[in-house]
């Protein structure tokens, strides 16, 4: 908590960004391009600050062991590299005793770095009208995430798979979202689907079907969702409990 009489460290920065954005307000009427630009600036301003704020909260809660916030870095290729390393380290620890513990051989468990084909798909994703910057940044570094043996399994789909499903089935309607049209970007082994809306928030389906599906928002943005995956992986490896995602 901030000392008495002092503003939180992040508040002046956020207020400055918000004031600069609001000053352009009169030009919004009738300008879709301007609305999109302002929307993107506001989202970027918040995203750049969130990891540091989240880190302070996590430290206050007394996180221990490998479960720690992705502090000191804003969401970027460097953030994703650290995220990948931490999950890989936890998974490698699990793999070393997996067959002895569970009595069968493990499946694929990896955060795969983006290859040439993934980068081509990422460029295609970047031209998709429902795409958003955080996921493009992800696909420029990460090809896909396959964690078959973490709980029931967690999967962040490749850019090519996301675009294929969008082309085949069209946008997913998420009535609870501020930006209600989105796309499936992830799933778990229980059939639950994770949908990113146009604004970048992540919503979890209540069933395995998208027909008349109902959703619950599980993350305000992609970095939060990815960090929740990391926490679930580490929790499962250390305690055998997957956590809620």
C-alpha positions as CSV (number, residue, x, y, z in Angstrom):
1,X,0.0,0.0,0.0
2,X,1.3,3.5,-0.8
3,X,2.5,5.5,2.1
4,X,0.0,8.0,3.6
5,X,0.0,11.2,1.6
6,X,1.6,9.7,-1.5
7,X,0.0,8.7,-4.7
8,X,0.7,5.1,-5.9
9,X,3.7,5.1,-8.2
10,X,1.8,4.2,-11.3
11,X,-1.1,6.6,-11.0
12,X,0.6,9.7,-12.5
13,X,1.6,7.7,-15.6
14,X,-1.8,6.3,-16.1
15,X,-3.5,9.7,-15.6
16,X,-1.1,11.2,-18.1
17,X,-1.9,8.6,-20.7
18,X,-5.6,8.8,-20.0
19,X,-5.7,12.6,-20.3
20,X,-3.8,12.5,-23.6
21,X,-6.2,10.1,-25.0
22,X,-9.3,11.9,-23.8
23,X,-8.1,15.2,-25.4
24,X,-8.7,13.6,-28.8
25,X,-12.3,12.8,-27.9
26,X,-14.1,15.4,-30.1
27,X,-12.6,13.8,-33.2
28,X,-14.1,10.4,-32.5
29,X,-17.6,11.0,-33.9
30,X,-18.0,9.2,-37.2
31,X,-14.3,8.1,-37.3
32,X,-13.9,4.3,-37.1
33,X,-10.2,4.6,-37.7
34,X,-9.8,7.1,-34.9
35,X,-11.8,5.0,-32.5
36,X,-9.7,1.9,-33.3
37,X,-6.5,3.9,-32.8
38,X,-7.6,5.4,-29.5
39,X,-8.8,1.9,-28.3
40,X,-5.4,0.5,-29.1
41,X,-3.5,3.3,-27.4
42,X,-5.6,2.9,-24.2
43,X,-5.1,-0.9,-24.2
44,X,-1.4,-0.5,-24.8
45,X,-1.1,2.0,-21.9
46,X,-2.8,-0.3,-19.5
47,X,-1.0,-3.5,-20.7
48,X,2.5,-1.9,-20.4
49,X,1.8,-1.1,-16.8
50,X,-0.1,-4.2,-15.6
51,X,2.9,-6.6,-15.1
52,X,4.5,-4.3,-12.6
53,X,1.3,-3.8,-10.7
54,X,0.5,-7.5,-10.7
55,X,4.0,-8.2,-9.5
56,X,3.6,-6.0,-6.5
57,X,0.3,-7.7,-5.6
58,X,1.8,-11.2,-6.0
59,X,4.8,-10.3,-3.7
60,X,2.3,-9.0,-1.1
61,X,0.5,-12.3,-1.2
62,X,3.7,-14.1,-0.4
63,X,4.2,-16.3,-3.5
64,X,7.0,-18.8,-3.0
65,X,9.1,-21.3,-5.0
66,X,8.7,-21.1,-8.7
67,X,5.4,-19.3,-8.6
68,X,6.3,-15.7,-8.9
69,X,5.0,-12.8,-11.0
70,X,6.6,-11.8,-14.3
71,X,8.0,-8.7,-12.8
72,X,10.5,-6.3,-14.2
73,X,9.3,-6.8,-17.8
74,X,6.4,-5.4,-19.8
75,X,4.7,-7.8,-22.2
76,X,7.1,-8.3,-25.0
77,X,9.2,-11.0,-26.7
78,X,11.5,-10.9,-23.7
79,X,8.6,-11.4,-21.4
80,X,7.5,-14.4,-23.5
81,X,11.0,-15.8,-23.5
82,X,11.0,-15.8,-19.7
83,X,7.5,-17.2,-19.6
84,X,8.5,-20.1,-21.9
85,X,11.7,-20.8,-19.9
86,X,9.8,-21.0,-16.6
87,X,7.1,-23.4,-18.0
88,X,9.8,-25.5,-19.7
89,X,11.8,-25.7,-16.5
90,X,8.7,-26.9,-14.5
91,X,7.7,-29.4,-17.2
92,X,11.2,-30.8,-17.4
93,X,11.1,-31.4,-13.7
94,X,7.8,-33.2,-14.1
95,X,9.1,-35.3,-17.0
96,X,12.1,-36.6,-15.0
97,X,9.8,-38.6,-12.7
98,X,6.6,-38.8,-14.7
99,X,6.5,-42.5,-15.7
100,X,7.6,-43.5,-12.2
101,X,4.9,-41.4,-10.6
102,X,2.0,-42.1,-12.9
103,X,2.8,-45.5,-14.4
104,X,2.7,-44.5,-18.1
105,X,4.7,-42.5,-20.6
106,X,4.0,-38.8,-20.9
107,X,2.7,-37.2,-24.0
108,X,3.9,-34.0,-25.6
109,X,4.5,-31.2,-23.1
110,X,6.2,-28.2,-24.6
111,X,6.1,-24.5,-25.4
112,X,7.3,-24.6,-29.0
113,X,9.2,-21.6,-30.3
114,X,7.9,-20.1,-33.6
115,X,9.4,-21.5,-36.8
116,X,9.2,-20.1,-40.3
117,X,5.8,-21.6,-41.0
118,X,4.5,-20.2,-37.7
119,X,5.8,-16.7,-38.6
120,X,4.1,-16.8,-42.0
121,X,0.9,-17.7,-40.1
122,X,1.5,-14.9,-37.7
123,X,1.7,-12.5,-40.6
124,X,-1.6,-13.8,-41.9
125,X,-3.1,-13.4,-38.4
126,X,-1.9,-9.8,-38.3
127,X,-4.1,-9.1,-41.3
128,X,-7.2,-10.6,-39.6
129,X,-9.8,-8.0,-38.6
130,X,-10.5,-9.7,-35.3
131,X,-6.8,-10.0,-34.4
132,X,-5.3,-8.0,-31.6
133,X,-1.7,-6.9,-30.8
134,X,-1.0,-9.0,-27.8
135,X,-1.8,-12.3,-29.6
136,X,0.3,-11.2,-32.7
137,X,3.2,-10.6,-30.3
138,X,2.7,-14.0,-28.9
139,X,2.7,-15.7,-32.3
140,X,5.8,-13.8,-33.4
141,X,7.7,-15.7,-30.6
142,X,5.6,-18.9,-29.8
143,X,4.3,-21.4,-32.3
144,X,2.0,-23.3,-30.0
145,X,1.7,-24.6,-26.4
146,X,1.0,-28.3,-25.9
147,X,0.8,-29.4,-22.2
148,X,-0.9,-32.8,-22.5
149,X,-0.1,-34.0,-19.0
150,X,-0.6,-30.9,-16.9
151,X,-3.9,-31.7,-15.2
152,X,-6.4,-32.6,-18.0
153,X,-4.1,-30.8,-20.5
154,X,-3.7,-27.2,-21.7
155,X,-3.3,-26.1,-25.3
156,X,-2.7,-22.7,-26.8
157,X,-3.5,-23.2,-30.5
158,X,-1.2,-22.2,-33.3
159,X,-1.9,-19.1,-35.4
160,X,-2.7,-21.4,-38.4
161,X,-5.1,-23.5,-36.3
162,X,-6.9,-20.4,-35.0
163,X,-7.3,-18.9,-38.5
164,X,-8.5,-22.3,-39.9
165,X,-11.2,-22.6,-37.2
166,X,-12.2,-18.9,-37.8
167,X,-12.5,-19.6,-41.5
168,X,-14.5,-22.8,-41.0
169,X,-16.9,-21.7,-38.3
170,X,-16.8,-17.9,-38.2
171,X,-16.4,-15.6,-35.2
172,X,-17.5,-16.8,-31.8
173,X,-20.2,-14.6,-30.3
174,X,-19.5,-13.8,-26.6
175,X,-22.5,-11.7,-25.4
176,X,-20.9,-11.0,-22.1
177,X,-17.9,-9.2,-23.7
178,X,-17.5,-5.5,-24.4
179,X,-16.3,-6.6,-27.8
180,X,-18.6,-9.6,-28.4
181,X,-17.0,-11.2,-31.5
182,X,-13.9,-13.3,-30.9
183,X,-12.0,-16.5,-31.8
184,X,-11.0,-19.7,-30.1
185,X,-7.3,-19.5,-29.2
186,X,-6.9,-22.2,-26.6
187,X,-8.6,-25.3,-25.0
188,X,-8.1,-27.9,-22.3
189,X,-8.3,-31.6,-22.3
190,X,-11.8,-31.5,-20.8
191,X,-13.2,-29.8,-23.9
192,X,-13.3,-26.3,-22.4
193,X,-12.6,-23.6,-25.0
194,X,-10.9,-20.3,-24.4
195,X,-12.1,-17.4,-26.6
196,X,-10.3,-14.1,-27.1
197,X,-12.6,-11.2,-27.9
198,X,-11.7,-8.3,-30.1
199,X,-10.6,-6.3,-27.1
200,X,-8.1,-9.0,-26.0
201,X,-10.1,-10.3,-22.9
202,X,-10.2,-14.1,-22.6
203,X,-13.4,-16.0,-21.9
204,X,-13.9,-19.7,-20.9
205,X,-16.8,-21.7,-22.3
206,X,-19.0,-23.5,-19.8
207,X,-19.3,-26.5,-22.1
208,X,-17.4,-28.2,-24.9
209,X,-19.8,-26.9,-27.6
210,X,-20.0,-23.4,-29.0
211,X,-23.7,-23.8,-29.9
212,X,-25.5,-21.3,-27.7
213,X,-22.4,-21.3,-25.5
214,X,-22.2,-19.4,-22.3
215,X,-18.9,-17.9,-21.1
216,X,-17.1,-16.6,-18.1
217,X,-14.3,-14.1,-18.4
218,X,-11.1,-15.5,-16.9
219,X,-8.6,-12.8,-17.9
220,X,-8.7,-9.2,-18.8
221,X,-6.0,-9.7,-21.4
222,X,-3.6,-12.2,-22.9
223,X,-0.6,-11.6,-20.6
224,X,-2.8,-12.3,-17.6
225,X,-4.1,-15.5,-19.2
226,X,-0.6,-16.7,-20.1
227,X,0.6,-16.0,-16.6
228,X,-2.3,-17.9,-15.2
229,X,-1.3,-20.9,-17.3
230,X,2.3,-20.6,-16.0
231,X,1.0,-20.6,-12.4
232,X,-1.2,-23.6,-13.1
233,X,1.8,-25.5,-14.5
234,X,4.1,-24.7,-11.6
235,X,1.4,-25.5,-9.1
236,X,0.7,-28.8,-10.7
237,X,4.4,-29.8,-10.7
238,X,5.0,-28.7,-7.1
239,X,1.8,-29.8,-5.4
240,X,-0.2,-32.0,-7.9
241,X,-3.0,-29.4,-7.8
242,X,-3.8,-27.7,-11.0
243,X,-5.5,-24.5,-9.8
244,X,-8.4,-22.8,-11.5
245,X,-8.2,-21.5,-15.1
